[in-house]
Amino acid sequence: MIVKFTSGWRSRLVLSLALFSVFVPLDAQAQEQLLRTLTVTGTGVEKISTTLTQVNLGVEIQSETATQAQQEIAKRTTALVALLRSRNVEQLQTTGISLSPRYNNRGGESVLIGYIGSNTVSFRVATERAGDIIDDAVRTGATRINGVSFTAEENTIEAARQQALVKATQNAREQADIVLDALNLSPQEVVGVQIGQAASPILTRGNILFGREEAQAESPVIGGEQTVSASVTLQIRY
C-alpha cells in the first residue's frame, strides 16, 4: 500500500523533525553545562579614612509649667540654630521635639511636679571643625550630645566600593582556581555573575550628657576608618 502525504502534512513533518533535531541536543548540552559549573562567592574589603562628622545635639529643659519649658526650649533652640547656620554646617534639620509631664510618687499617688521638654537637631560638618562647633553649641544652649558618627565623602565611598568589587572578583577567581586545580580541572568561561550589595558601616559613639558648666574644656573629635565591603558570585564552567 502506498501512502501519499499532502503538501500540508509534508511541511508539518519536516518542521517536527527539525524541531526534534535542534532542541534535543541543545537541552542535553545545557544540562551538561549546568552539571559542569562551579559557583563561588568572593569578598572584597576596602578601608578609607572618615572626614565628615554627623552630630545630633539636643536642648532639654525641666520647668514647673509646660509654657515655661516650651518657651525656654524655643529660646535656646533658636540661638543654637542661628549659631549652626552661621558656621555653614550641612544637612541641618530638626530630628525631634517632645514635651511631657513629670510625676513624683507620694504616698502611693502620682503628683505632678513639672514638665520636661526637648528639641534635637542634627547636622554634618568636616571632622576637623566638629569639636569647636560642639563646644560653641553647648555654650549657646545645647545640653545634650545625643550621637556622633563619622563617614567619608560620597565620591570617596564610591571609589572604595568599586575597588572592593575588584577585590571581590579577584577573590572569587582565586577560589575557583584553587578548587579546580585540586580536582585536575581547568576553568573554561564565566557563565554567570551576581554582585552582592555593598556595605558601608558608619563608626558611632554613644550618648553623652553635658552640663553648661562643663563646656569650658575643648572637645576633641577624632574620626576613624570606614570599611566598605562588597561580594561577587561567579558561575564558572569547567
TIVEX-938021 format. One line per field, with one value per atom (N, C-alpha, C): x, y, z; atom name; residue number from 0. Coordinates in steps of 0.001 Angstrom, whole numbers, always signed. Layout:
BEGIN
px <- c(X|...)
py <- c(Y|...)
pz <- c(Z|...)
atomo <- c(CA|...)
num <- c(NUM|...)
This chain:
BEGIN
px <- c(+857|+0|+884|+571|+1347|+583|+1307|+692|+1198|+265|+631|+359|+1308|+1154|+857|-64|-351|+789|+815|+1884|+1834|+609|+475|+1069|+789|+1342|+2850|+3318|+4745|+5472|+4896|+5507|+5562|+4450|+4437|+5449|+5586|+6522|+7957|+8271|+9616|+9904|+8892|+9052|+9250|+8477|+8598|+9962|+10461|+11774|+12870|+12674|+13672|+13725|+12544|+12494|+13102|+12829|+13353|+14886|+15399|+16845|+17569|+16866|+17503|+17434|+16253|+16051|+16612|+16596|+17101|+18587|+19452|+20876|+21150|+20435|+20648|+20270|+19173|+18739|+19763|+20277|+21300|+22577|+22911|+24112|+23967|+22778|+22537|+22650|+22109|+22213|+23657|+24427|+25841|+26607|+26319|+26975|+26587|+25315|+24852|+25550|+25764|+26440|+27916|+28491|+29914|+30127|+29414|+29524|+29883|+30879|+31299|+30830|+30177|+29702|+30545|+31142|+31986|+31609|+31738|+31463|+32726|+33157|+34334|+33955|+34772|+34529|+35718|+35420|+36464|+36212|+37265|+37155|+38136|+37659|+38497|+38273|+39352|+39258|+39652|+38840|+39095|+38978|+39626|+39571|+38295|+37657|+36461|+36878|+36110|+36421|+35240|+34066|+32859|+32290|+31716|+31104|+29636|+28781|+27346|+27071|+26490|+26276|+24790|+24333|+22949|+22993|+22509|+22513|+21096|+20968|+19642|+19619|+18482|+18203|+17134|+17441|+16493|+16280|+15027|+14672|+13629|+13800|+12789|+12251|+10933|+10316|+9010|+8494|+7271|+6044|+6049|+4894|+5326|+4340|+4623|+5014|+4365|+4653|+6077|+6499|+7867|+8897|+8646|+9572|+9654|+8511|+8490|+9137|+8895|+9483|+11004|+11509|+12953|+13597|+12918|+13429|+13489|+12414|+12361|+13470|+13711|+14746|+16122|+16444|+17771|+17949|+16889|+16988|+17175|+16485|+16639|+18082|+18662|+20062|+20996|+20689|+21526|+21498|+20303|+20172|+20872|+20741|+21418|+22936|+23460|+24899|+25316|+24579|+24943|+24863|+23862|+23757|+24918|+25357|+26477|+27777|+27837|+29039|+28949|+27869|+27709|+27796|+27114|+27083|+26147|+26297|+25480|+24372|+23298|+22195|+21616|+21470|+20883|+19383|+18896|+17469|+17059|+15769|+15202|+14927|+15351|+15171|+14211|+13782|+12838|+12381|+11102|+10530|+9661|+9818|+8990|+8705|+7565|+7165|+6264|+6636|+5863|+5879|+4812|+4749|+5685|+6097|+6920|+6103|+6131|+5362|+6293|+5843|+6551|+5555|+6011|+5133|+5183|+4070|+3974|+2805|+3158|+2115|+1254|+1862|+1104|+363|+487|-191|+828|+500|+1364|+1018|+1996|+1792|+2585|+1920|+2579|+3560|+4825|+5836|+6449|+6085|+6626|+6581|+7345|+7369|+8817|+9033|+10341|+10150|+10920|+10801|+12170|+12186|+13454|+13241|+14292|+14311|+15690|+15727|+17003|+17192|+18438|+18793|+20017|+20184|+21366|+21978|+23273|+23978|+25240|+25837|+27078|+28124|+29367|+30434|+31754|+32758|+34086|+34575|+35198|+35581|+36504|+37405|+38339|+37640|+36395|+35643|+34632|+34395|+33307|+33498|+34706|+34940|+34613|+35102|+34842|+33356|+32682|+31253|+30452|+30800|+30100|+30281|+31507|+31761|+30927|+30911|+30136|+28640|+28199|+26778|+26355|+27199|+26878|+26860|+27800|+27805|+26583|+26075|+24917|+23607|+23529|+22268|+22024|+22816|+22635|+23009|+22241|+22503|+22807|+22608|+22878|+23600|+24520|+25056|+24518|+23510|+22804|+23499|+24416|+25109|+26096|+27225|+28240|+28662|+28639|+29057|+29966|+30719|+31730|+31539|+31803|+31718|+32667|+32791|+33656|+32795|+33455|+32751|+32164|+31044|+30355|+31248|+32021|+32877|+33991|+34448|+35462|+34873|+33640|+32959|+32722|+32306|+32043|+33324|+34417|+35696|+36114|+35887|+36223|+35334|+34065|+33149|+33601|+34019|+34496|+35748|+36653|+37859|+37534|+36537|+36114|+35520|+34805|+34256|+35371|+36402|+37547|+38183|+38396|+38996|+38095|+36777|+35837|+35866|+35948|+36015|+37299|+38413|+39687|+39670|+39051|+38969|+38146|+37057|+36221|+36994|+37732|+38509|+39612|+40243|+41297|+40732|+39559|+38926|+38611|+38078|+37732|+38976|+40055|+41292|+41836|+41773|+42285|+41490|+40164|+39304|+39480|+39438|+39544|+40927|+41960|+43305|+43442|+42816|+42863|+42152|+41194|+40442|+40986|+42131|+42732|+41777|+41077|+40152|+40606|+40135|+40524|+39288|+39346|+38219|+38088|+36860|+36614|+36148|+35013|+34476|+33508|+33312|+32337|+30972|+30007|+28679|+27631|+28003|+27051|+27779|+27251|+27844|+26723|+26926|+25964|+26723|+26347|+27009|+26170|+26787|+26098|+26044|+25171|+25028|+26228|+26844|+27997|+27557|+28346|+28029|+29053|+28579|+29483|+29084|+29469|+29083|+29700|+29029|+29487|+29930|+31073|+31550|+30724|+30292|+29443|+29993|+29549|+29895|+28609|+28552|+27313|+26877|+25743|+25180|+26048|+26102|+26863|+26018|+25975|+25226|+26211|+26013|+26888|+26098|+26670|+26123|+26777|+26155|+26699|+28034|+28199|+29444|+30606|+30317|+31358|+31846|+31325|+31610|+32878|+33683|+34857|+35997|+36124|+37194|+36880|+37927|+37733|+37407|+36520|+36094|+36793|+37802|+38456|+37542|+37430|+36634|+37568|+37754|+38698|+37951|+37951|+37305|+38195|+37621|+38383|+38346|+38469|+38403|+37009|+36627|+35352|+35633|+34927|+35127|+34013|+34393|+33445|+33692|+32664|+32820|+31884|+32246|+31436|+31610|+30647|+30737|+30316|+30974|+30688|+30607|+29529|+29346|+29526|+30400|+30671|+30253|+29699|+29439|+30409|+31301|+32378|+32239|+32201|+32116|+33514|+33603|+34887|+34785)
py <- c(-1195|+0|+1233|+2190|+3424|+4531|+5211|+6319|+7615|+8452|+9741|+10838|+11778|+12915|+14163|+14901|+16184|+17140|+18271|+19256|+19797|+19949|+20450|+19495|+18204|+17186|+17123|+17239|+17162|+18309|+19486|+20655|+20458|+19904|+19693|+18644|+17596|+16528|+17047|+17818|+18392|+19313|+20142|+21067|+20315|+19245|+18453|+17814|+17246|+16632|+17666|+18851|+19907|+20347|+20536|+20926|+19858|+18592|+17485|+17452|+17661|+17584|+18762|+19918|+21103|+21110|+20877|+21067|+19948|+18739|+17644|+17794|+18017|+18196|+19413|+20559|+21757|+21532|+20818|+20560|+19700|+18710|+17852|+18643|+19519|+20328|+21289|+21879|+22792|+22070|+20856|+20075|+19727|+19409|+19083|+20288|+21478|+22694|+23017|+22788|+23053|+22146|+20897|+19957|+20290|+20920|+21248|+22735|+23254|+24663|+24780|+25575|+25829|+27222|+27326|+28613|+29026|+30202|+30694|+32141|+32512|+33883|+34479|+35592|+36281|+37539|+37939|+39161|+40095|+41382|+42402|+43475|+43960|+44973|+46101|+47320|+48497|+49443|+49903|+50812|+52224|+53182|+54581|+55421|+56573|+57470|+58300|+58469|+59309|+60768|+61634|+63067|+63933|+63326|+64066|+63540|+64439|+64068|+64463|+63500|+63746|+63910|+65048|+65364|+65544|+65010|+65206|+65862|+67117|+67892|+68081|+68227|+68435|+69518|+70172|+71117|+70485|+70266|+69635|+70539|+70810|+71742|+71121|+71342|+70961|+72238|+72338|+73539|+73177|+74119|+73853|+73813|+74590|+74610|+74258|+73794|+73432|+74658|+75788|+77014|+77478|+77451|+77866|+76959|+75661|+74718|+74955|+75135|+75315|+76629|+77681|+78980|+78949|+78304|+78236|+77375|+76277|+75417|+76201|+76934|+77712|+78760|+79398|+80431|+79845|+78749|+78155|+77510|+76891|+76232|+77252|+78391|+79451|+79942|+80137|+80574|+79500|+78250|+77143|+77038|+77125|+77036|+78207|+79402|+80569|+80374|+79801|+79531|+78545|+77454|+76423|+76945|+77746|+78330|+79273|+80015|+80934|+80186|+78929|+78115|+77305|+77514|+76866|+75344|+74778|+73318|+72770|+71492|+70861|+70018|+69835|+68940|+69256|+70531|+70953|+70682|+69961|+69660|+69311|+69541|+69143|+67647|+66947|+65491|+65041|+65963|+65555|+66715|+66674|+67654|+66902|+67170|+66478|+67381|+67150|+67850|+66905|+66600|+65627|+66001|+65621|+65930|+65041|+65556|+64796|+64560|+63327|+62962|+62424|+62575|+62016|+61202|+60052|+59183|+59576|+60065|+60481|+59767|+58871|+58145|+57287|+56738|+55887|+56639|+57952|+58753|+59472|+59594|+60319|+61798|+62608|+64050|+64760|+65651|+66404|+67397|+67303|+68202|+69120|+68961|+69835|+69195|+69786|+69311|+69241|+68343|+68211|+68225|+69048|+69158|+69123|+68793|+68739|+69036|+69492|+69740|+69302|+68480|+67983|+68354|+68630|+68953|+68135|+67917|+67215|+68004|+67803|+68468|+67685|+68016|+67381|+68436|+68138|+69113|+68357|+69021|+68415|+68084|+66919|+66425|+67397|+68059|+68962|+70188|+70455|+71594|+71186|+69893|+69431|+69797|+69641|+69902|+71330|+72305|+73717|+74037|+73496|+73785|+73171|+71958|+71329|+72157|+72610|+73420|+74702|+75380|+76621|+76346|+75203|+74850|+74640|+73991|+73773|+75103|+75981|+77292|+78119|+77863|+78618|+78133|+76870|+76390|+74903|+74180|+72736|+72081|+71102|+70400|+68921|+68421|+67012|+66848|+65897|+65401|+63985|+63825|+62547|+61516|+61949|+60987|+61668|+61024|+61497|+60314|+60471|+59405|+59981|+59098|+59533|+58806|+59522|+58930|+59654|+59136|+59743|+60442|+61188|+61838|+60776|+61118|+60163|+59662|+60558|+60128|+59201|+59403|+58515|+57142|+57122|+55847|+55077|+55788|+55130|+54550|+55297|+54781|+53542|+53561|+52401|+51214|+51475|+50399|+49721|+50520|+49955|+49104|+49588|+48822|+47539|+47606|+46404|+45370|+45830|+44915|+44236|+44995|+44402|+43312|+43619|+42635|+41411|+41634|+40522|+39615|+40211|+39424|+38603|+39234|+38523|+37383|+37642|+36613|+35420|+35686|+34600|+33769|+34434|+33707|+32870|+33426|+32686|+31428|+31559|+30394|+29318|+29760|+28809|+28098|+28853|+28251|+27216|+27506|+26567|+25262|+25392|+24199|+23373|+24023|+23294|+22668|+23373|+22818|+21575|+21597|+20432|+19235|+19493|+18420|+18091|+18695|+18497|+18896|+19992|+20524|+21921|+22387|+23707|+24582|+25847|+26756|+27098|+27195|+27493|+28939|+29270|+30621|+30933|+32214|+32667|+32747|+31995|+31954|+32696|+33193|+33931|+34800|+36015|+36953|+37584|+37626|+38286|+39155|+40424|+41370|+41528|+41312|+41498|+42968|+43307|+44696|+45106|+46228|+46702|+47285|+47023|+47523|+48572|+49686|+50746|+51198|+50444|+50806|+52123|+52803|+54081|+53880|+54440|+54364|+55308|+54869|+55695|+55782|+56791|+56953|+57150|+56721|+56729|+58095|+58117|+59358|+59953|+61284|+61985|+63141|+63331|+64441|+65464|+66729|+67801|+68838|+69328|+70483|+71736|+72858|+74102|+74464|+74134|+74476|+73605|+72521|+71624|+71990|+73038|+73351|+74173|+74385|+75210|+74471|+73172|+72391|+72122|+72049|+71751|+70275|+69984|+68604|+68092|+67231|+66676|+65678|+65788|+64850|+64231|+62935|+62242|+61155|+61258|+60242|+59020|+57924|+56693|+56226|+54929|+54334|+53801|+53861|+53322|+52143|+51057|+49849|+49708|+49584|+49364|+47954|+47130|+45745|+45443|+44425|+44012|+42513|+41914|+40490|+40258|+39294|+38932|+37415|+36922|+35482|+35169|+34223|+33819|+32365|+32114|+30755|+30476|+29514|+29256|+27848|+27758|+26454|+25841|+24543|+23842|+22608)
pz <- c(+0|+0|+0|-818|-925|-213|+738|+1480|+903|+529|-29|+1009|+1137|+2052|+1253|+1749|+1118|+1451|+747|+979|+2396|+2978|+4347|+5360|+5214|+6135|+6000|+4724|+4499|+5216|+5188|+5849|+7349|+7935|+9381|+9812|+9010|+9344|+9310|+8287|+8179|+9349|+9732|+10854|+12155|+12390|+13616|+13718|+12616|+12622|+12869|+12318|+12510|+13965|+14566|+15976|+16861|+16547|+17346|+17254|+16045|+15850|+16481|+16622|+17186|+18701|+19258|+20687|+21543|+21083|+21913|+22204|+21230|+21525|+22398|+22150|+22947|+24397|+24644|+26003|+26729|+26076|+26676|+26933|+25995|+26165|+27342|+27494|+28611|+29947|+30003|+31224|+31532|+30525|+30723|+31261|+30689|+31152|+32587|+32931|+34293|+35289|+34898|+35787|+35929|+34943|+34974|+35238|+36234|+36610|+38089|+38387|+39769|+40172|+41342|+41849|+43051|+42987|+44082|+44394|+45660|+46091|+46691|+46141|+46646|+47396|+48347|+49116|+48975|+49034|+48965|+49998|+50634|+51684|+51384|+51535|+51338|+52523|+53131|+54277|+53854|+54303|+53973|+55244|+55243|+56393|+56346|+57494|+57567|+57664|+57022|+57015|+57443|+57584|+57950|+59258|+60038|+61320|+61321|+61635|+61786|+63273|+63654|+65065|+65332|+66456|+66904|+68274|+68347|+69583|+70100|+71417|+71994|+73058|+73152|+74236|+75111|+76385|+77308|+78509|+78819|+79887|+80807|+82120|+83102|+83737|+83827|+84386|+85089|+85889|+86651|+85763|+84676|+83785|+82364|+81598|+80214|+79398|+79685|+78942|+79181|+80443|+80753|+80070|+80100|+79472|+77977|+77339|+75891|+75488|+76244|+75912|+76024|+77081|+77259|+76174|+75809|+74728|+73423|+73116|+71875|+71843|+72972|+73045|+72765|+73451|+73296|+71914|+71423|+70114|+69007|+69105|+68109|+68071|+69257|+69323|+68776|+69072|+68598|+67074|+66497|+65039|+64359|+64947|+64378|+64375|+65446|+65509|+64428|+64296|+63328|+61901|+61614|+60278|+59996|+61014|+60816|+60563|+60980|+60750|+59455|+58702|+57385|+57456|+58453|+58538|+57458|+57135|+56108|+56734|+55972|+56335|+57717|+58025|+59303|+59291|+60298|+60368|+61799|+62083|+63367|+63338|+64376|+64420|+65513|+66383|+67420|+68289|+68681|+69605|+70594|+71877|+72869|+74062|+74706|+75931|+76710|+77945|+78717|+80210|+80943|+82384|+83197|+84350|+85296|+86566|+87034|+88229|+89305|+90549|+91695|+92513|+92976|+93747|+95223|+95730|+97133|+97788|+98698|+99411|+98518|+97475|+96567|+95493|+95468|+94461|+93578|+92299|+91371|+91412|+91768|+91894|+90794|+90063|+89007|+89627|+89224|+89780|+88725|+87467|+86441|+85069|+84172|+82789|+82304|+81372|+80744|+79232|+78579|+77125|+76469|+75195|+74472|+72995|+72376|+70935|+70443|+69411|+68916|+67451|+67094|+65714|+65326|+64045|+63554|+62410|+62209|+61116|+60808|+59661|+59248|+58974|+59364|+59211|+59064|+58504|+58418|+59819|+59965|+61285|+62015|+61304|+61985|+62572|+62140|+62674|+63732|+63867|+64725|+66193|+66724|+68142|+68533|+67764|+68078|+68008|+66993|+66839|+67979|+68391|+69514|+70787|+71049|+72241|+72222|+71076|+70973|+71088|+70562|+70647|+72093|+72882|+74299|+75040|+74740|+75379|+74979|+73778|+73291|+73893|+74275|+74847|+74764|+73988|+73902|+75235|+75652|+76908|+76700|+75472|+75196|+73859|+73834|+72563|+72435|+71593|+71520|+70634|+69825|+68973|+68055|+67840|+66909|+66045|+64742|+63834|+62764|+62145|+61178|+59849|+58778|+57450|+56512|+55304|+54290|+53244|+52366|+51260|+50333|+49678|+48814|+47681|+47069|+45963|+46450|+47687|+48257|+48539|+49057|+49330|+48035|+46973|+45696|+45105|+45195|+44700|+45484|+46803|+47628|+47282|+46984|+46620|+45320|+44351|+43088|+43309|+44159|+44442|+45193|+46089|+46819|+45864|+44839|+43841|+43045|+42718|+42009|+42866|+44142|+45052|+45213|+45276|+45430|+44205|+43031|+41791|+41737|+42087|+42103|+43122|+44277|+45308|+44841|+44124|+43600|+42578|+41679|+40681|+41340|+42369|+43069|+43736|+44354|+44978|+43936|+42810|+41748|+41223|+41021|+40519|+41490|+42794|+43801|+43772|+43733|+43761|+42498|+41343|+40083|+39909|+40362|+40274|+41151|+42324|+43213|+42603|+41706|+41053|+39661|+39323|+37996|+36874|+37103|+36103|+35701|+34565|+34069|+33889|+34324|+34098|+32622|+32140|+30732|+30535|+31119|+30963|+32093|+32342|+33334|+32656|+33175|+32559|+33381|+34564|+35390|+36399|+36623|+37578|+38401|+39713|+40592|+41587|+41670|+42568|+43829|+44968|+46237|+46609|+47534|+47968|+48809|+48438|+49195|+50526|+51558|+52896|+53290|+53852|+54299|+55702|+56726|+58090|+58536|+59452|+59985|+61424|+61771|+63140|+64006|+65176|+66020|+67435|+68155|+69554|+70340|+71567|+72349|+72827|+73534|+74050|+75162|+75200|+76233|+76742|+78044|+78648|+79162|+78776|+79204|+79992|+81070|+81761|+81215|+81346|+80782|+81432|+82724|+83396|+82915|+82173|+81715|+80319|+79738|+78341|+78141|+79195|+79064|+78375|+78624|+78011|+76541|+75739|+74323|+74138|+73195|+72932|+71680|+71829|+70632|+69932|+68637|+67839|+66807|+66891|+66020|+65246|+63943|+63109|+62966|+62565|+62390|+60953|+60764|+59440|+59160|+57927|+57477|+56552|+56765|+55969|+54941|+53687|+52603|+52064|+52041|+51596|+50440|+49675|+48531|+48323|+47640|+47322|+45863|+45249|+43863|+43758|+43140|+42934|+41460|+41167|+39793|+39563|+38390|+37937|+36797|+37015|+36079|+35506|+34203|+33539|+33445|+33668|+33584|+32718)
atomo <- c(N|CA|C|N|CA|C|N|CA|C|N|CA|C|N|CA|C|N|CA|C|N|CA|C|N|CA|C|N|CA|C|N|CA|C|N|CA|C|N|CA|C|N|CA|C|N|CA|C|N|CA|C|N|CA|C|N|CA|C|N|CA|C|N|CA|C|N|CA|C|N|CA|C|N|CA|C|N|CA|C|N|CA|C|N|CA|C|N|CA|C|N|CA|C|N|CA|C|N|CA|C|N|CA|C|N|CA|C|N|CA|C|N|CA|C|N|CA|C|N|CA|C|N|CA|C|N|CA|C|N|CA|C|N|CA|C|N|CA|C|N|CA|C|N|CA|C|N|CA|C|N|CA|C|N|CA|C|N|CA|C|N|CA|C|N|CA|C|N|CA|C|N|CA|C|N|CA|C|N|CA|C|N|CA|C|N|CA|C|N|CA|C|N|CA|C|N|CA|C|N|CA|C|N|CA|C|N|CA|C|N|CA|C|N|CA|C|N|CA|C|N|CA|C|N|CA|C|N|CA|C|N|CA|C|N|CA|C|N|CA|C|N|CA|C|N|CA|C|N|CA|C|N|CA|C|N|CA|C|N|CA|C|N|CA|C|N|CA|C|N|CA|C|N|CA|C|N|CA|C|N|CA|C|N|CA|C|N|CA|C|N|CA|C|N|CA|C|N|CA|C|N|CA|C|N|CA|C|N|CA|C|N|CA|C|N|CA|C|N|CA|C|N|CA|C|N|CA|C|N|CA|C|N|CA|C|N|CA|C|N|CA|C|N|CA|C|N|CA|C|N|CA|C|N|CA|C|N|CA|C|N|CA|C|N|CA|C|N|CA|C|N|CA|C|N|CA|C|N|CA|C|N|CA|C|N|CA|C|N|CA|C|N|CA|C|N|CA|C|N|CA|C|N|CA|C|N|CA|C|N|CA|C|N|CA|C|N|CA|C|N|CA|C|N|CA|C|N|CA|C|N|CA|C|N|CA|C|N|CA|C|N|CA|C|N|CA|C|N|CA|C|N|CA|C|N|CA|C|N|CA|C|N|CA|C|N|CA|C|N|CA|C|N|CA|C|N|CA|C|N|CA|C|N|CA|C|N|CA|C|N|CA|C|N|CA|C|N|CA|C|N|CA|C|N|CA|C|N|CA|C|N|CA|C|N|CA|C|N|CA|C|N|CA|C|N|CA|C|N|CA|C|N|CA|C|N|CA|C|N|CA|C|N|CA|C|N|CA|C|N|CA|C|N|CA|C|N|CA|C|N|CA|C|N|CA|C|N|CA|C|N|CA|C|N|CA|C|N|CA|C|N|CA|C|N|CA|C|N|CA|C|N|CA|C|N|CA|C|N|CA|C|N|CA|C|N|CA|C|N|CA|C|N|CA|C|N|CA|C|N|CA|C|N|CA|C|N|CA|C|N|CA|C|N|CA|C|N|CA|C|N|CA|C|N|CA|C|N|CA|C|N|CA|C|N|CA|C|N|CA|C|N|CA|C|N|CA|C|N|CA|C|N|CA|C|N|CA|C|N|CA|C|N|CA|C|N|CA|C|N|CA|C|N|CA|C|N|CA|C|N|CA|C|N|CA|C|N|CA|C|N|CA|C|N|CA|C|N|CA|C|N|CA|C|N|CA|C|N|CA|C|N|CA|C|N|CA|C|N|CA|C|N|CA|C|N|CA|C|N|CA|C|N|CA|C|N|CA|C|N|CA|C|N|CA|C|N|CA|C|N|CA|C|N|CA|C|N|CA|C|N|CA|C|N|CA|C|N|CA|C|N|CA|C|N|CA|C|N|CA|C|N|CA|C|N|CA|C|N|CA|C|N|CA|C|N|CA|C|N|CA|C|N|CA|C|N|CA|C|N|CA|C)
num <- c(0|0|0|1|1|1|2|2|2|3|3|3|4|4|4|5|5|5|6|6|6|7|7|7|8|8|8|9|9|9|10|10|10|11|11|11|12|12|12|13|13|13|14|14|14|15|15|15|16|16|16|17|17|17|18|18|18|19|19|19|20|20|20|21|21|21|22|22|22|23|23|23|24|24|24|25|25|25|26|26|26|27|27|27|28|28|28|29|29|29|30|30|30|31|31|31|32|32|32|33|33|33|34|34|34|35|35|35|36|36|36|37|37|37|38|38|38|39|39|39|40|40|40|41|41|41|42|42|42|43|43|43|44|44|44|45|45|45|46|46|46|47|47|47|48|48|48|49|49|49|50|50|50|51|51|51|52|52|52|53|53|53|54|54|54|55|55|55|56|56|56|57|57|57|58|58|58|59|59|59|60|60|60|61|61|61|62|62|62|63|63|63|64|64|64|65|65|65|66|66|66|67|67|67|68|68|68|69|69|69|70|70|70|71|71|71|72|72|72|73|73|73|74|74|74|75|75|75|76|76|76|77|77|77|78|78|78|79|79|79|80|80|80|81|81|81|82|82|82|83|83|83|84|84|84|85|85|85|86|86|86|87|87|87|88|88|88|89|89|89|90|90|90|91|91|91|92|92|92|93|93|93|94|94|94|95|95|95|96|96|96|97|97|97|98|98|98|99|99|99|100|100|100|101|101|101|102|102|102|103|103|103|104|104|104|105|105|105|106|106|106|107|107|107|108|108|108|109|109|109|110|110|110|111|111|111|112|112|112|113|113|113|114|114|114|115|115|115|116|116|116|117|117|117|118|118|118|119|119|119|120|120|120|121|121|121|122|122|122|123|123|123|124|124|124|125|125|125|126|126|126|127|127|127|128|128|128|129|129|129|130|130|130|131|131|131|132|132|132|133|133|133|134|134|134|135|135|135|136|136|136|137|137|137|138|138|138|139|139|139|140|140|140|141|141|141|142|142|142|143|143|143|144|144|144|145|145|145|146|146|146|147|147|147|148|148|148|149|149|149|150|150|150|151|151|151|152|152|152|153|153|153|154|154|154|155|155|155|156|156|156|157|157|157|158|158|158|159|159|159|160|160|160|161|161|161|162|162|162|163|163|163|164|164|164|165|165|165|166|166|166|167|167|167|168|168|168|169|169|169|170|170|170|171|171|171|172|172|172|173|173|173|174|174|174|175|175|175|176|176|176|177|177|177|178|178|178|179|179|179|180|180|180|181|181|181|182|182|182|183|183|183|184|184|184|185|185|185|186|186|186|187|187|187|188|188|188|189|189|189|190|190|190|191|191|191|192|192|192|193|193|193|194|194|194|195|195|195|196|196|196|197|197|197|198|198|198|199|199|199|200|200|200|201|201|201|202|202|202|203|203|203|204|204|204|205|205|205|206|206|206|207|207|207|208|208|208|209|209|209|210|210|210|211|211|211|212|212|212|213|213|213|214|214|214|215|215|215|216|216|216|217|217|217|218|218|218|219|219|219|220|220|220|221|221|221|222|222|222|223|223|223|224|224|224|225|225|225|226|226|226|227|227|227|228|228|228|229|229|229|230|230|230|231|231|231|232|232|232|233|233|233|234|234|234|235|235|235|236|236|236|237|237|237)
